[in-house]
């Protein structure tokens, strides 16, 4: 007897049958004519149409002849050609495209002639030349000769609409792709149509709006921002029609918002002509000179598909890949433009060995011998800590894990270069590691409700923000536990659950109690709690938690309880690209690959068999985390440390990290560039950046994202360096090349045994805030002072200006007003910033954790949730 399930039958899709160029087509109801034609291999020329944007019918290039049956069934042609990108098919409709209709062909020729009337003949110097739809369709659907004899319209060019996007207005065909992207996808009204008739064009407002930093070479023009005002320029900006304005200034549009967005580079890619171009790529190459390699972006855990275009061993540009399952056709500007770090002047190209206190170049043979001898001695005299960092590929992460456990025989290994906790490690081992693909981007789109806790989606996972916004446009609701409603949350039409840093556990626990029908605090907003708990109780609701919950004791356990109480699915979204892969590889203390508990004999035996080692060679006791490793190094309990991709400034106490590394008796560093760690190391082994190696990332969904090697290089990836180092120590890792290393990952079967126990509730009363102090809040911004953005001056121009956010009540308590400068300090140091009065939780001051001139961990030695002193800045204080 076979078992049956009571799954509801799928709702049948209603279809429509029509005829296109004498071919009968059956498509789902609501399909556009242009899409139906594509399904039978008929291409209709278009400029404004884009499958991920709403129909606009702006360019009229896709005109076709349409006939439809009347009430009596008689086929009646429409009086004039119709735009196939805005009209849906209906039963019995007959469509004739340019292939079978002289009327449609003539209409398309006419539209093309009008588009080319004012279009400049500058194809040889246009960045779009060679991949331009206008060029292609002018040949296939245009007239052989122009009848236009007047003078073409011109504008001053180029207009710097942002530091990375330039506009040549005379090339624009007013397709509105850029404006629709800004409104529908990004939610930033950063570019819009302006003027009317022949003067209509694309423009933007000044960057000074919404605290975006102005380009350094711009003079302010009556904007109220810092810098000299130019009355003549300000007057010209208020005039209508084309004016003679200097480079770098654009006519204002009617939206009142700036062209300043984390996603603005997408407008360059979808522009069907050469109107919008990239400042970095402009005049640098031609498409037919480039070699393209599919790849994966390395800047966050989304695993966005990208395309790396390179020429003669140099990356010229990066474009978004087409991956409907993950990033569709969109990427962040950071993924698009921040790639020059891989070829920065401080790039390490040869191993370094310390002799007489100085680092000197050495051969690979010598460096590996010295490193092996030093690590072996440290292993046998106190032990070696392992800090691999959070940006490793899957192949690298598994090799690091195997090297630590089998060669160094230690469980003192932790990839977390940030605020962390033992509770977080238990949560990850219990609920995330070894779970495979869980919540997906598609689930976020379809979810009726999403709660964000410890996560600012736009800043920490840009493509995730776009998918959430897509869901919101379909009716989803978004809630966020945070000190204030950010611009990102506002563009998600989200509901703020206001909470100071450290109170996330209280919010999540109270919501769980509400969902379970338990008592909630008497002072709680019962109506809001019921609304949120009810929304999360719907089928498909999702709870997204970020790494910042580690600063709130009990938050991860409360999140698990809330998910269990409501039925919501839970997903963890770290900020770094390699953290999910490192988790799967077991780069946490007490965790073996695949979510296996280190203390479980079966897990240890299974791991040892897959690695081909004796089970006795594996450590048996849970090791130290990052904080514990640094503490042990500082007091001599550990003798050595193996470090990869660690920036001390990202740690909660950078000074302590530097002292600990300096106190270590032997330090080996695997790095792409020279850093503070390499300056303290005894042996430095250079490794390859993403463009010069193949590999894969494990994104936050649990999806493995493989990429190929773009550039020929002799640089070695981490797994090959560790494989060679292990050989020097008499061990075999089986990680000689990417394919072998990847197969080693698959050698371990899925773990079916017991998991690490769920973290226990850790209720903690918030510490009292002394007089003259406030609770520190903050998170990393997408564009900040991070090392992976070094050397990218165009991208840096749209980074948000660091400000100190506080409520009006908090500001009044410190006797400061909006725009005043305020000093936030601890016993370690002080940061002075302008005040931005924000509707937010009282007695809290928010700072960007790693803004330019605002390195909170490094300067203050503090983390979100800690008390900090706040005082009005004295005149003359520097930021």
N, C-alpha and C positions, 0 to 999 in steps of 0.2 A: 504494500500500500504506500502510495506517495503522499507526502504531507502537502497541504495546501495552505496558502496564506490569504488573508482577507485584505489584500491591498486594493485601494479604490482604483477603478478603471480610469485610465488616462482620458482626459477630455478630448474628444476628436477635434482636429483642426479644421475649421471651415475653409474651404478652398473655392477659388474662382477660376474659370477657364476663359481664356481670351485668345486672340490670334495676333501674332506679331510677325510681320513680313511673311505671311502665308504659313507660319508655323504655329500650331496649336500649343498653348502653354497653360499649364495648371499650376497655380501658385496660391499660397495662403491669402485669405482676404485681407485687404489693407496694403498689399504689396504695391510699391510704386512701379510705374511703367518702366522706368530706367533699370530697376532691379530685375523685373521679369525678363527684360530683354537680355540682361547679363546671363540669366540662367540657361538661355539657349544659344549663347555665344555671339550675341549681337551687341556690339559696342556702339553706344550713342555718345558723341562728343559732349563734354561738359567741363565747366570750371568751378561753379559754386557747389556742385553736389559733392557730398562726402558721406560715406555710410554711417559715420558716428555722429553726424550733426543733423539737426532738424532741417527739413527742406526749406529752401528760401526762394528759388526761382529768380535769382538775382541776375545771372549772366545771360539767360535765354539762349544759350548755345545748344541746348538739348531739345530744340523744337522738333516735334513729330506730328504727323497727320493722324487724327483720331476720328473714328466713326463708332457710334453706339446705337443699339436698337432702341426704337421708341416704344410706346405702350403697345402698339400693334405688332411689334416685332420687326418693323422695317428698319433697315440699317441707314442711319442718317449721319453724314459727316459733319463735324463741327466746323463753324464758318472760317476758322483760322487755325494755324498750327498751335499746338499746346506744349507747355513745358513738361517733359516727361519726368522731371525730378520732383514735381509737386503733385502730380495726378496719379491716383491709385487706379488699378485695373478693376473693371466691373464685368459681370457676366455678359458674354457675347461681344465685348469690345473688339474692334479691329484696329490695329495700330500699324502704320506704315512709317518706317524710319527712312533715313537718307538713302538706304540701300534700294528701296523699292518705290520711293515717292519723290518725284521731281519737285513737288511743293515743299516738302521737308528739306530737301537738299538745297533749294534756293534760299529758304529761310535761314538755314545754318550758314550759308555763304554770306548772306546779308549781315547777320549778327557778327560774324568774324570780321567783315569789312569795317563795321562800326567800331569794334574793339581795337582794331589796328590803326584806326584813323589818327589817334593821338599817341599811339604806342611808339616809343623811340626805337630806332633801328640800331640798337647797341648790343645785339646778341654776342658779338665777339668779346665784349668786356663784361658781360652779365654773368653773375655767379650761377644763374639757373641754366645757362647755355649748355646744351647736351643732355639735359634731363627736364626739359621745359614742356609741359603740356601745350602751351600756347604755340611754341615752335612746331610741335608735331601736328597739332590740329590745323594750324595755318596751312600746312602742306596738304593735309588730307581733306579738309573741309573749308578751305579758303579760296579766294580768287587768285588767279595767276598774276594779275596786275592790279595795282591800286588806282582808284579813280580820284583819290583825294589829292588836291592841288594846293591847299591852303597851308599855312604855317602850323606845325604841330604845337600843341600846348606843352609848356615846360614849367617846372617848379625848381626852386633851389634844392640841391641834393648834395649828399644824402642828409636826411633828418635822423638824428640820434634819438629815437623814441625811448631807448634805454641804453645802458652802457654796452649791452651785448646784441641789440637788435637795431639795425639801420633801415630806414625807409626811403625808397626812391618812388616818389608819389606818381610821377608820370607813367610808370610801368603798371600801376594798379589798374585792374579791370573791374574793381568794385564787386568782387564775387562774394564778399562778406564772410569768407571762411574764418578769417582772423577774429572778427567781431563776434561771430557765433561761437567760436571756441571759447573766447574770453567769458561770454555770458553763460553758455550752457555747460561747458566742461569744467573750466577752472573756477568759475564764479567770480572772477575778477573783471570788473568792467574797465580793463586797462587800455582798451583801444576801441574806437567807435567811429562811425561815419559822421562827417560834419559837412556843413554847407549844403547847397542845393544845385541841381542842374549840372551845368558844365563845370562848376566850381567844386562839386562834391569830391571829397577825398577822405582819407583815413588820418586820424590824429590822436593825440593823447594830452592829458594834463601834466602838470609839473610833478616831479618825483618827491617834492617836499611834503606832499600829502601823506597821511598815514605813516609817519615817522620813517620813511625810506630815505636812505642817505643820498644826497645829491652827488653826481659825478664830480670828481675833484677838479676837472677843468671847466666846470660850468660856473658862470656868474649868475647869481640869483636875479630874477626879474620880478620885483614887486610880489614876492611870495610869502613874505613873513619869515623866511628861513634865514639862517646865518649866512653872511656873505654880503658883498656890495650889491646894491640894487642899481639897475640901469633904467632910469625913467623912460628913455627913448625906446628901449627894447620892450619895456612893459607896455608902452603905448601901442607899439606895433603889434604886440600879441593880442591886443583887444580889437584890432581892426578886422574887417571881414575881407575875404578873398585873398589870393596869393600876394605875399609881400616879400620883399628882399630881406631875409633874416639870416643871421650867421649860422654856420655849421653848429650842430648840437642843440638847436632849439626847434621845437615843433609848434605849430598852431594848436591852440587848445581845442578840444572837442566839446560836445555838449553833455558828457556824462558826469563831469566833475570828479573823476578819479584818475589816478596816474597809470601810466604803462609801467607797472612795477609788480611783477608776479613771479612766483617760483616756477611757472610753467610757460613763460612767454616764448621760449625757444621753439615750442611746438608750432607756433604760428609761422615761423620761417619754413619749417618742413612742409606744412600743408598749403602754403601759398603756391598757387598754380603758375605764377609768373615770378619774375625777379624783383618784385616790389619790396618784400621783406627779406633782408639778408643778415647773416651773422657777422658781427664785427671781427670775430676771431678768424673766420674762414674767408672773408671778403678778399677777392683778387689773389688768393693763394694757390688755387688749383682748378682744374677742370674735371668734371666727372669722369671723362674717358681716360684721364691720367691716373685715376685712383684704383686701388685694389680694395675690395670690401670683404670684411670678415664678420660673420655673426658673432655676437658676444653677449655677456651679461654684465649689467652695471654693478659696480663694486661699492657703491656709496651707502646703501641701506639694505635691509633684509627682504625687500620686495622681490628681488630677482628679476628686474625689468630687462626685457630683451632690447638690445641695442645693436647697431651696426657700426663697426669701426672702419673708417675709410682712411687708407694710408698710402703714401707715395715715397719711394726710395728710403724706406726704413723710418719714416716719420709719420705719426698720426696727424692727419690734417683736420679731421672733424669726426664727431660721433652723431649718429642719427638714431631715432627710435626704431626698433624692430616692430614687426607686425606679429603680435601674439595675443589672440583673443582671450586666452585663458588667464593671462596675467595682466599685462599693462596695455592691452589693446594696441593702440598706436601712439601712446603718450608716454613721455618720461619727464622727469623734473629737469630744470635748468642745470642743477648740480650734476646729474647723470650725463647731460649733454655736453657741458662745457668744461667741467673740472677733470681734465685728464693730463694736464701738463705736469702734475706732480711726479709722474712716472719718468720724466726726463729732466728733472730739476738739476741745477748745478751741483747739488750736494749728493747726487746719486752715487752709491757705492758700486764700484766696478771690479774691485779686487779685494781679496781677503786682507785683514789687518791683524797683526799680532803685537802685543805690548812687550816692548823690550826696554829695560831701564826707565820704566815709567812713561814711555812714549809709544804711541801706536805707529807701526811702520807697515808698509806693504809687504805681503808675503805670498808665496805660491800656495795653491790649494793643498798640495801634499803637506807642506809644512804646517799650514793653519789647521788642517784636520788632525795632524799628529799632536800638535800642542793642545788643541781643544779636547781630544780624546784622553790624553794624559791628565789634563787638569780636571775633567769631569770624573774620570775614574778615581782620582785621588780624593776629590770632594765627596763622591758617592760613598767611599769607604771611611770617610772621616766626618761624620755628622749628617751627610745626605745632601741632595740637590733638589731645590725647588724648581718648578717648571711653570713659566708664565708665557703661554703662547700667544696671547692677544686674541682679539675678536674679529679679525679680518682674513682668516685662513680659508682656503678652498676645502672642499670635503676631503680630497685626497691628502692634503697637508694635515688636516685636523686628525684624521685617523692615524697618520704616521707619527704625529706628535704624541698621540695617546699611547700608541704601541711602544714608542721609544721611551717614554716616561716609565711605563709599567714594566717592560721587559729588559731594557738596557740599564736605565738608572734605578730600577726596582723601587720606585717611589709612587705614592699616591698624593704627594704634595704638588698638585697640579690644578690650576684654575685659569680659565681664559678671560675672566671678567675684569676689565680694566675700567672700573667705574664703581659707583656705590653698589654694594652687594650685601647679602646676609645669608646666614645658614638656612633661614626659613625659605628664602628664594631658591636655594639649591635643592631643598627637599621638594618644593613645589614643582620645579622643573623636572626633577627625576621622577616624581610621581605622576604628573599630569601631561607632560609634553614629550619627554624623550621616548623614542621608540614607538610613537603613536602613528607614524605615517602621515599621510595627507589628512588633515582635519578640516577645520573651517577654511574655505577657499574664498577667492575674490568674488566668484559668482554667488556664493552664499551671502556675502556682504551686500551685494546688489539686491538680493531677494529678501533679505531679512526685514521683518516688520519693525524691529527695534534693535539698536546697537548701543551698548553702554561702554564708554571709554573710561578706563581707570589707570592713572599713571602713564597716560599716553596722549600726546598732542599729535594727531595724525598728520597734519600738514607739515609740521616741522620734522618729525621723526620717521615718517613713512609716507612720502609724497604721493605715490601711486595709490596707496591704500586710501588716502584722502579723496582722490578722484573717484574711486569706485564707491566710496561712501556717499559722495555727492550725487553720483548717478542713481544710487538707491533712494536718496532723499527726493530726487526729482520724480521718482516713481511712487512716493508716499511713505518711505521709511522714516522712522523717528530716531534721532541721535541724542543721547544723554552723555554728559561728561562730568566727572568729579574733578574739579580744578578750582584754583583760587579766583579765576575770573574767566569770562567768556572771551576767548581769543577771536581774531579775525577768521580763523579757520572754522571754529565752531559756529560763528555767526553765519558763514556762508553755507553751513550745513543745516541752517535753521534749527540748531541744536538747543537743548535745554540744559542749563548749567545747574549742577548740584554743588553749591558753593562749599568749599572746604579748604581749610588751611593745610599746608603740607604736614603729613603725619596723621591726619584725620581720615584718610581714605578707608582705613580699616573700620572706623566707626560708621561711615556711610554704607559700606558694603554689608557690614554686619546688621545694621538696622534694616536695610532693604531685604536681607534674608529673613529676618524676624517678621517683617511685614508679610512676605510671601508665605511664610509658614503659619501665619496667624498668631505668632507670639507677641508678647507685650513689647511695645516700642517706647522710647523715652517720651515723657510727658510733653517736653518742649519741642518735639519733632513736628515737622510740617506733614501731617497725616495725609492730607489731600495729595501732596506731591509724591509721598512715599507710595501711596496706593496707585497712583498713575504710573510711576516708573515700574513698580513690581508687576503690575498688570500687563504693561507693555512687554516686559521681559518674559512673562509667562506665555506669550503667544508662540506658536510653532515657528521655528526658524530664527528666533531671537538669538543674538550673539553678545557675548561679553568679551571685549578686547582689553587685555591687561598689558602694560608696558613694564620696562625694567625699572622705572622710577618707583614702583610700589615697594621696592626693597628698602626705601627710606621710611616706610610706615609699618611698624611691627604689627603682625597679625593680619595684614592686608591680603596676603596670598591665601591664607587659610579662610578668610572671610569671603574671598572671591570664589573659592571652591564651594563653600556652603551656599552662597547665593546661586551659583549655577545649579547645584543639586536641588535647591528649593524651587527654582523657577523653571527648570528644564532647559535653560539657555545653554548653548554651546560656548565653550571658552577657548580662546586662542591667545597665545603670547607673542607679542611683536617686539623684538629687540631692535636696537638702532643700528647695530653693525651688521655687515653682510655675512660674516662668518659665524655668528653666534649660534644659530640653529644647527649648522653643521657641526660645530664644536661640541654642542650638547649631545648630538647623536653619536659623536665619536667618543664621548666620555671625558671631555676636558673639564670636569668638575670633580672635586674630592668625593670619594665614595661612590663614583659612578663609572661603570664600564660601558663600552659601546652598546647602542641599542636599548638603553634604559635599564641595563642589568645592574643590580646592586652589587657593589664590590664584596660585601660581607656574605652574599649568598654562595654556598659551595657549588651549586649547579651552575650558576652564572660564571663563576671563576673557571670551572672546568670547561665549560663550553667556549669561553673566550680563549683559554690556553690552547685548546685543540685547534681552533681556527687560526691562531697565531703560530702554531707549531712549537710551543714551548712547554716545559714542565709546569704544571699548575703551582708547584711550590715556588716558582720564580715570581709569581704575582704577589704584590703586597696584599695583606689581609685586613689591615686596619685603615679606617677612613683618615685621609690626610688633611693637610691644612689648606685653607682657602687663600685668596690673594693677600688679604690683610694678615693672616697668620704666617704666610711665607715671608712677608716683609718684616714682621715682628721677629721671626726666628732668625732671619739674616742679620738684623740689626744687633742682636745679642749673641750671635755666634752659634746658635743652636743648629743652623744649617750652614754648610760650608760653601756651597756654590749655588748658582742659579743659571738656568737656561731660559733666555728671553727672546720673544719674537713679536715685533709690532706693538710694543708697549710704549705709550707716551706718559711719563709720570704726571704730567699736568692734568691728565684725565682722571686721576685717582682722587679719592676724597681728601687725602693728605699728601700732596706732592712732595713736600719737604721731607717727610718721613720716608717716602719711597726712595728719594735720592740718597738719603743717609744710609738706608738699608742696602742699596745697591753698591754704594761706595764701601760699606763695611764688609761686603761679601768677599771671601778669599779668592773666589774664581767666578768670573762672569763670562758667559758665551752669548753673543747676540746675533740673531738672524734678522737682517733688516734690508730694506730697499735703499734707504737714504740714511745719511748721518743724523743721529739724534742724540738726546741727552744720555740714553742708555749706551749707545755705541761709544760715546766719549768716556764712559766708565768701564767698558768691557775690557777683558783680557784678550779675547779673540772675537773678531767680527767676521761673520760669514755672509757675504752679500747674496740676496735672493732676488728672483725675477718678479717684476710687477705683473699685473694681469695681462697687459698687452703683449708680453713676451713669453707667455706660457699658456698651455691648455689646462683645463680643469673644470670644476663645477662648484656651484654654490647650492646650499640647501636653504630655500627661502622660508619665510615664517609659516607658510601654509604646510610645509613638509614636502614640498615639491623640489626634486633635484633639477638644477638648471645648469646644463653643460655649455661650455664655450670652447672655441678653438683658439689656437695661437695666431695672433695677427702679424707680429713682426718676427723676423728671423733674429735670433739672439743666442749668445753663448751663456747667458745667465741661467742659473739653475733654480727651479722652484724649491720650496721648503722640503718637500718629500724626498727629492733627490739628494739634497744636502744632508738631511738626517740619515738617509740610507747609507751614504758614504761615511758619515760619522759613526754610525753603528758598526759598519764593517771594520773600522779602525779599532773598535772596542770588542771585536770578535762576535758580533751578532748579525743576523740576517733579517731585514725588515721586508724585503720583497716590494720595494717601492722605487724601482729603478726608473720607470717612466710612467706617464699618466695612465696608460691603459692597465699596466700591472697594478699600479696603486689603486685604481678604481675597482679592479677585480678583487683586491684585498678587502675593500669595503663590503662588497657583496658576499664575501666568504662567511660572514656571520649570519646565521638565520635569525628570523624574528624571535624576540624573546617572549616566551609564553608563561614564564614563572611569576613569582611574586615581585611586586615593585617596592621601591622605597616608600615607606609609610607617608601618608599625607601630613603636611606640617600641622602642628597643633596651634590652637588659638593662643595668641600672645598679647592679651590686653595690656595696654600701657597707658597710663595717664600722661597727657602732655605736660612737658616741663613748664614751669611758670616763666613768663616773659618779664625780665627785669624792666624797671622804669628806664625810659630813653632807648628801649630796644624794640625790635619787631622780629617776627618769625621769617626766616629766609625762605623764599620760594624761587623756583627757576627751572628751566630746562634748556637743552641744546637747541639752537635754531638751525634750520636747514643750511643757511649760509652764515658761517661764523668764522672764527679764527683757526679752524681745524687744519691739520697739516696736509690733508688731501685736497685742499683748495689753494695751496701755495702757488704763486706764479700766475694765477688766473685773474688779471686785473679787470677784465671785462665783466666777469661774474661778480667780482667783489663790489662793483658799483651799485648793485641792487640789494646788497645785504642790509638788513634793518639796522638802523642806528640804535646802539645800546641805550636803554633808558631804565630808570628805576620806577617801577609802577607801584602805586599805593592808592588806597581809597582816600576820598576827601577827608574822612574822619581821621584816618591815620596821619595824613599830611598836616592837618590842622594841629594834631598833637605834637608834631615836630616843628610847627611854625614855618612850613614851606608851602609854596603854591605851585600850580602847574607851570612848568618851564624853569622853575628855580633849580639850582644845582644842590645836590644833597650828597653827603658822604656816608657810605655804609662801611662799617669797620668792625674788626675783631682785634684781639691782641696780636694777630699775625700781620695785619696790614689794612689798607683802606682803598675803596673804590669810589670815585666821585663821578656822578652822572646827572643829567637833567631829569627832573621829576615829570612823570606822565600820570596825571590824575585819572584813575580808572575805576569803574564800578566793580568792586571786588571785595573780598573778605577783609574786614578790619584787622589791624595789628599785624599785617603781613606786608613785606616788601619783596617785590619780584625783580630778579635780575637775570639777564641771559647768562648762562653758565660759562660760555666760552666766546663772548663777543670780542670784537677788536677793542683792546684796551680794557676788557672786563673779564679777566680770567678768574672766576670766583673761587674755584678750589685752590688755585695757585696763590692768589693774593690773600684771600681771607682764611684759607684752611678750613672752610665750612661747607656744609651740604644742606640741601633743602630740609627744613624742619629745625635747623639750629637757630638759636637767637643771635641777632646781630645788632650792633649799635647803629643808630641813625641820627645824624646831626646835620643842620644846614651847613653847606660848604662855605668856607671863607672865600672872599674874593681873591682871585689869583690861584686857587687850587686847580690842579690839572686833573683831567679825567683819568 
